[in-house]
């Protein structure tokens, strides 16, 4: 592994290629399409529901939810491919690469999609909760947590705007998703709780779109400009 791979850079090391750009493009399309499908499912019902409730058993939007979630998961996995060489310098978070964390988050979201909650998505604090509700909710919560960790891993980005976006996004998703989750467990105001969940999910999607673009497209320009910079330095007068 190169030094650039060990020491976090805001762009993929020189082995970025047209394939990376293509993967990033497919990831972006998949993420946007998945978010659009889920958003349409919610709008079609005309009332406030948590994302999980869209895929609950007997819900008319269950099939649409499955399609949208799988598209989002595919986008997450592809973003992991794009950032495969990225490492963080944060002591507590450098044990796992951002790519590995994204793959973990995608896998957990896939579990949540494959095991929808029961009718009405009962709170885990009630007697109506079934085993599938526990599997679905725990997988979704862990997936959101993994996503927050990935964002914070990018806090050491050399591009300041990437670092700031990642820190702000990671903290925002953690706070917003946690607040929405607490409201859900307490069976509080569904309008507020579900809206917060969608906001947290939207922030995550926008962040992944930005990261995929930064790590695929600009890398080509950096790679080509490096020899020119080295040549100018070699011909510059000394002293």
C-alpha positions in Angstrom: 0.0 0.0 0.0 1.3 3.5 -0.9 1.9 6.3 1.6 -1.1 8.1 0.1 -3.2 5.1 0.9 -2.1 5.0 4.6 -2.2 8.8 5.1 -5.7 10.0 4.4 -6.0 12.2 1.3 -9.2 13.8 0.1 -8.7 12.1 -3.2 -8.0 8.5 -4.2 -4.2 7.8 -4.9 -3.0 7.8 -8.5 -4.6 4.4 -9.3 -7.9 6.2 -9.8 -9.1 5.6 -13.3 -12.0 5.8 -15.7 -13.4 2.7 -13.9 -13.6 4.7 -10.6 -15.5 7.5 -12.4 -17.9 4.9 -13.9 -18.4 3.2 -10.5 -19.0 6.6 -8.8 -21.5 7.5 -11.5 -23.4 4.3 -11.1 -23.3 4.7 -7.3 -24.8 8.2 -7.6 -27.6 7.0 -9.9 -28.4 4.1 -7.6 -28.5 6.4 -4.5 -30.6 9.0 -6.1 -33.0 6.4 -7.7 -33.3 4.6 -4.3 -34.1 7.8 -2.4 -36.6 8.8 -5.1 -38.4 5.5 -4.9 -38.6 5.6 -1.1 -39.7 9.2 -1.2 -42.4 8.4 -3.8 -43.6 5.6 -1.6 -44.0 7.9 1.4 -45.8 10.6 -0.7 -48.2 8.1 -2.1 -49.6 7.4 1.3 -50.2 11.0 2.2 -49.3 10.7 5.8 -46.2 10.7 8.0 -44.6 7.3 8.4 -41.1 6.1 9.5 -39.1 4.6 6.7 -39.4 1.2 8.2 -43.2 1.5 8.2 -43.2 1.8 4.5 -41.9 -1.8 4.2 -43.9 -3.3 7.1 -45.9 -6.5 6.4 -49.2 -5.9 4.6 -48.3 -2.3 3.6 -49.1 -1.4 0.0 -45.7 0.2 -0.3 -43.7 -2.8 0.9 -42.5 -3.9 -2.6 -41.6 -0.3 -3.5 -39.7 0.0 -0.2 -37.7 -3.2 -0.9 -36.7 -1.8 -4.4 -35.7 1.6 -3.0 -33.7 0.1 -0.1 -31.8 -2.3 -2.4 -30.9 0.6 -4.7 -29.6 2.6 -1.8 -27.6 -0.4 -0.5 -26.1 -0.9 -3.9 -25.1 2.8 -4.0 -23.4 2.5 -0.6 -21.5 -0.6 -1.7 -20.3 1.1 -4.8 -19.1 4.2 -2.9 -17.1 1.8 -0.7 -15.3 0.7 -3.9 -14.5 4.3 -4.8 -13.0 5.1 -1.4 -11.2 1.7 -1.0 -7.8 3.3 -0.6 -8.8 5.9 2.0 -7.6 5.7 5.5 -8.1 8.0 8.5 -5.5 9.3 11.0 -8.0 9.4 13.9 -6.6 7.0 16.6 -9.9 5.5 17.6 -11.3 5.1 14.1 -8.3 3.9 12.1 -8.8 0.2 13.0 -11.4 0.0 10.2 -11.2 1.6 6.8 -14.1 3.8 5.6 -14.7 1.2 2.9 -15.1 -1.6 5.4 -17.5 0.5 7.5 -19.5 1.3 4.4 -19.7 -2.3 3.4 -20.8 -3.1 7.0 -23.5 -0.4 6.9 -24.7 -1.6 3.5 -25.0 -5.2 4.8 -26.9 -4.1 7.8 -29.3 -2.1 5.7 -29.8 -5.1 3.5 -30.7 -7.2 6.6 -33.2 -4.5 7.6 -34.7 -4.6 4.1 -34.9 -8.4 4.0 -36.5 -8.6 7.5 -39.3 -6.0 7.5 -41.0 -5.1 10.7 -44.4 -6.6 11.6 -47.8 -4.9 10.9 -47.6 -1.3 12.3 -44.0 -1.6 13.2 -44.6 -1.8 17.0 -42.2 -0.2 19.4 -39.6 -2.5 20.9 -40.8 -1.4 24.3 -44.2 -2.9 23.8 -45.5 -6.5 24.1 -46.5 -6.4 20.4 -42.9 -6.4 19.2 -41.9 -9.6 17.4 -38.5 -11.1 16.7 -38.6 -9.5 13.2 -39.1 -6.1 14.7 -36.0 -6.6 16.9 -33.9 -7.8 13.9 -35.1 -4.9 11.6 -34.7 -2.1 14.1 -31.3 -3.3 15.5 -29.9 -3.7 12.0 -31.1 -0.3 10.9 -29.8 1.5 14.1 -26.3 -0.2 13.7 -26.3 0.7 10.0 -26.9 4.4 10.8 -24.2 4.3 13.5 -21.7 2.8 11.0 -22.6 5.6 8.6 -21.9 8.2 11.2 -18.5 6.6 12.0 -17.6 6.7 8.3 -18.4 10.4 8.1 -16.2 11.1 11.2 -13.4 9.1 9.6 -13.2 11.7 6.9 -12.6 14.4 9.5 -8.9 14.2 8.6 -9.4 15.1 5.0 -6.8 17.4 3.5 -9.6 19.3 1.7 -11.0 21.5 4.4 -14.5 21.5 2.9 -14.6 17.7 2.8 -13.5 17.6 6.5 -16.0 20.1 7.6 -18.8 18.5 5.6 -18.0 15.1 7.1 -17.8 16.4 10.7 -21.0 18.3 10.4 -22.8 15.5 8.5 -21.7 12.8 11.0 -22.7 14.8 14.0 -26.0 15.9 12.5 -27.0 12.4 11.4 -26.1 11.0 14.9 -28.2 13.7 16.7 -31.1 13.8 14.3 -31.4 10.0 13.9 -31.1 9.4 17.7 -33.8 12.0 18.4 -36.1 10.5 15.8 -35.4 7.0 17.3 -36.2 8.1 20.8 -39.4 9.6 19.7 -40.3 6.4 17.9 -39.5 4.2 20.9 -41.6 6.5 23.1 -44.4 6.4 20.5 -44.3 10.2 20.4 -45.2 12.6 17.6 -44.9 10.6 14.4 -44.8 13.7 12.2 -41.7 15.0 13.9 -40.0 11.7 14.5 -40.4 10.4 10.9 -39.4 13.7 9.4 -36.2 13.7 11.4 -35.4 10.2 10.2 -35.9 11.3 6.5 -33.7 14.3 7.1 -30.9 12.1 8.6 -31.2 9.7 5.7 -31.1 12.6 3.1 -27.9 14.0 4.7 -26.3 10.6 4.5 -27.2 10.3 0.8 -26.0 13.8 -0.1 -22.7 13.2 1.8 -22.0 10.0 -0.1 -22.7 11.7 -3.4 -20.2 14.4 -2.6 -17.6 11.9 -1.4 -18.0 9.7 -4.5 -17.6 12.7 -6.8 -14.5 14.1 -4.9 -12.7 10.8 -4.9 -13.4 9.8 -8.5 -13.4 12.9 -10.8 -10.7 15.3 -9.4 -8.2 12.5 -8.9 -7.4 12.4 -12.6 -6.4 16.0 -12.7 -4.2 15.7 -9.6 -2.4 12.7 -11.1 -1.7 14.6 -14.4 -0.6 17.8 -12.7 1.9 16.1 -10.4 4.7 15.6 -13.1 4.3 19.2 -14.2 4.7 20.5 -10.6 7.8 18.3 -10.2 9.3 19.6 -13.4 8.8 23.2 -12.4 10.5 22.6 -9.1 13.5 20.9 -10.8 14.0 23.9 -13.1 13.5 26.6 -10.5 16.6 28.6 -9.6 18.2 27.5 -6.3 19.3 29.7 -3.5 
